[in-house]
Amino acid sequence: MSAIPREWLKLQYMDPARFLVGLRHIALTMPLDELHYKVSSLRTHALRKAGESRQAALFAYGLGQVLRAPVAFAVSEAKDYDAVVKYPANGTITYLPVQLKEWVPEFLNPSATLQGELDKLSKYTDSKDLAVAIHLNREATIHLSDLTLPQGSIGGLWLYGATDLLQEKWRIIGNLVIPGASAFEFHYPGG
């Protein structure tokens, strides 16, 4: 990417660890179990931005663990991306637009498949600078060799999700569009 879009410089970037610790505090101190699932899981129209912010923060925090560098995020609904992350690399600040996707829990859509989510990425035909981050929000065993990954249309593909029911342990896998993709384990911040 050559010039950094001016709108990315104007975004309000947040520390994902701080954001996620704040969300965990709310989850532990508020009676979320008394709320409707769509409200407590940030799935209502009014809470959509908060839900996207959580997904962006989880991805940014995981990416920071992979890069061993501080990664900040900003939610931005523009063009083909939902968020922008920024991090130091090679003495400069790198900006990366991110399209957030989710493989939703089975009880929300039992027929949804990870391959189906990947197939939807075919609409991005010329997005070499775009990273797609898919939140694996269900219990599943994934065999990457069984998946058909998008070729040449996006710049990055990352999968991330909790590996325990308490969502304390997480895994991020990527970048799947380049050789040498790896899986990285990390813990939810503040735990």
C-alpha positions as CSV (number, residue, x, y, z in Angstrom):
1,M,0.0,0.0,0.0
2,S,1.5,3.3,-1.0
3,A,-0.3,6.3,0.5
4,I,-2.2,5.9,3.8
5,P,-5.8,7.1,3.3
6,R,-6.4,10.3,5.1
7,E,-9.5,8.9,6.8
8,W,-7.4,6.2,8.5
9,L,-5.3,8.9,10.1
10,K,-8.4,10.5,11.6
11,L,-9.8,7.4,13.2
12,Q,-9.8,6.9,17.0
13,Y,-7.6,3.9,17.6
14,M,-8.0,1.9,20.8
15,D,-5.9,-0.5,22.8
16,P,-7.6,-3.9,22.3
17,A,-6.4,-5.3,25.7
18,R,-7.9,-2.3,27.6
19,F,-11.2,-2.6,25.5
20,L,-11.5,-6.3,26.1
21,V,-10.8,-6.0,29.9
22,G,-13.5,-3.4,30.1
23,L,-16.0,-5.7,28.3
24,R,-15.0,-8.6,30.6
25,H,-15.6,-6.4,33.6
26,I,-19.1,-5.6,32.3
27,A,-19.8,-9.3,31.7
28,L,-18.7,-10.2,35.2
29,T,-20.6,-7.4,37.0
30,M,-23.8,-7.1,35.1
31,P,-26.6,-9.6,35.2
32,L,-26.2,-10.5,31.5
33,D,-27.8,-13.9,32.0
34,E,-31.1,-12.0,32.7
35,L,-31.0,-10.4,29.2
36,H,-32.1,-11.7,25.9
37,Y,-29.3,-13.5,24.1
38,K,-29.3,-11.0,21.2
39,V,-28.7,-8.2,23.8
40,S,-26.1,-9.9,25.9
41,S,-24.1,-11.1,22.8
42,L,-24.3,-7.6,21.2
43,R,-26.3,-8.9,18.2
44,T,-29.1,-6.2,18.2
45,H,-29.0,-3.5,15.6
46,A,-28.4,-0.9,18.3
47,L,-25.4,-2.9,19.7
48,R,-24.0,-3.8,16.3
49,K,-21.0,-1.4,16.5
50,A,-20.2,-2.7,20.0
51,G,-20.2,-6.3,18.7
52,E,-18.0,-5.3,15.8
53,S,-15.7,-3.5,18.2
54,R,-15.4,-6.7,20.3
55,Q,-14.5,-8.8,17.2
56,A,-12.0,-6.2,16.0
57,A,-10.4,-6.0,19.5
58,L,-10.1,-9.8,19.7
59,F,-8.5,-9.9,16.3
60,A,-6.2,-7.0,17.0
61,Y,-5.2,-8.4,20.3
62,G,-4.4,-11.8,18.8
63,L,-2.5,-10.2,15.9
64,G,-0.5,-8.3,18.5
65,Q,0.5,-11.6,20.1
66,V,1.5,-13.0,16.7
67,L,3.6,-9.9,15.8
68,R,4.9,-9.4,19.4
69,A,4.0,-5.7,18.9
70,P,1.3,-3.4,20.1
71,V,-1.6,-3.4,17.7
72,A,-4.3,-0.7,18.0
73,F,-7.7,-0.9,16.3
74,A,-10.5,1.4,15.1
75,V,-13.9,0.5,13.8
76,S,-14.7,2.1,10.5
77,E,-17.6,1.3,8.3
78,A,-16.3,2.4,4.9
79,K,-15.8,0.6,1.6
80,D,-15.1,-3.1,2.1
81,Y,-13.8,-3.1,5.6
82,D,-15.1,-2.9,9.1
83,A,-12.0,-1.9,11.0
84,V,-8.4,-0.7,10.6
85,V,-5.6,-2.0,12.7
86,K,-2.2,-0.3,13.0
87,Y,1.1,-1.5,14.4
88,P,4.8,-0.8,14.2
89,A,6.8,-2.8,11.6
90,N,10.2,-2.1,10.2
91,G,10.4,1.4,11.8
92,T,7.1,2.6,10.4
93,I,3.5,2.4,11.3
94,T,1.6,-0.2,9.2
95,Y,-2.1,0.2,8.6
96,L,-4.3,-2.7,7.6
97,P,-8.0,-2.6,6.7
98,V,-9.9,-5.6,8.1
99,Q,-13.2,-7.1,7.0
100,L,-14.7,-8.9,10.0
101,K,-16.7,-12.1,9.5
102,E,-18.1,-14.7,11.9
103,W,-18.9,-18.4,11.7
104,V,-21.9,-18.0,14.1
105,P,-22.8,-20.4,16.9
106,E,-24.6,-23.6,15.7
107,F,-27.8,-22.7,17.4
108,L,-28.1,-19.5,15.4
109,N,-27.5,-21.1,12.1
110,P,-26.9,-24.9,12.1
111,S,-26.4,-25.0,8.4
112,A,-23.6,-22.5,8.3
113,T,-20.2,-23.9,7.4
114,L,-16.7,-22.4,7.5
115,Q,-16.3,-23.3,3.8
116,G,-19.5,-21.3,3.2
117,E,-18.0,-18.3,4.9
118,L,-14.8,-18.6,2.9
119,D,-16.8,-18.9,-0.3
120,K,-18.5,-15.6,0.4
121,L,-15.0,-14.0,0.1
122,S,-15.1,-14.4,-3.7
123,K,-16.9,-11.0,-3.9
124,Y,-13.6,-9.4,-3.0
125,T,-12.0,-9.4,-6.4
126,D,-9.3,-6.7,-6.1
127,S,-8.6,-6.3,-2.4
128,K,-4.9,-7.1,-2.1
129,D,-4.6,-4.8,0.8
130,L,-7.6,-6.2,2.7
131,A,-7.3,-8.7,5.6
132,V,-10.3,-10.9,6.4
133,A,-10.6,-12.0,10.0
134,I,-13.2,-14.8,10.7
135,H,-14.3,-15.3,14.3
136,L,-14.9,-19.0,14.8
137,N,-17.7,-18.7,17.2
138,R,-18.7,-22.3,17.6
139,E,-17.2,-25.6,18.9
140,A,-15.6,-27.4,15.9
141,T,-12.6,-29.2,14.7
142,I,-11.1,-27.6,11.6
143,H,-8.9,-29.4,9.1
144,L,-7.3,-26.6,7.0
145,S,-6.5,-29.2,4.3
146,D,-10.2,-29.8,3.8
147,L,-10.9,-26.1,3.1
148,T,-10.7,-24.3,-0.3
149,L,-9.1,-20.9,0.6
150,P,-9.5,-17.8,-1.5
151,Q,-6.7,-17.3,-4.0
152,G,-5.3,-13.9,-5.0
153,S,-8.3,-11.8,-4.1
154,I,-7.4,-10.6,-0.6
155,G,-4.2,-9.8,1.2
156,G,-4.8,-11.7,4.4
157,L,-7.0,-14.4,5.9
158,W,-7.0,-15.0,9.6
159,L,-9.2,-17.4,11.7
160,Y,-9.5,-16.8,15.5
161,G,-11.7,-18.2,18.3
162,A,-11.8,-19.3,21.9
163,T,-10.6,-22.8,22.7
164,D,-12.4,-23.1,26.0
165,L,-15.9,-22.5,27.2
166,L,-14.9,-19.6,29.5
167,Q,-13.2,-17.9,26.6
168,E,-10.0,-17.5,28.5
169,K,-7.8,-19.3,25.9
170,W,-7.8,-18.3,22.3
171,R,-6.1,-19.3,19.0
172,I,-5.4,-17.3,15.9
173,I,-4.4,-18.9,12.7
174,G,-2.9,-17.0,9.8
175,N,-2.0,-15.6,7.5
176,L,-3.6,-18.3,5.4
177,V,-3.1,-16.7,2.0
178,I,0.7,-16.9,2.2
179,P,2.9,-19.9,2.7
180,G,3.9,-20.7,6.3
181,A,0.7,-19.8,8.1
182,S,0.9,-20.7,11.8
183,A,-1.4,-21.1,14.8
184,F,-0.7,-19.0,17.9
185,E,-2.2,-19.5,21.3
186,F,-3.0,-16.5,23.6
187,H,-5.0,-15.7,26.7
188,Y,-7.8,-13.2,27.0
189,P,-6.2,-10.1,28.4
190,G,-6.4,-9.3,32.1
191,G,-7.1,-12.9,33.1
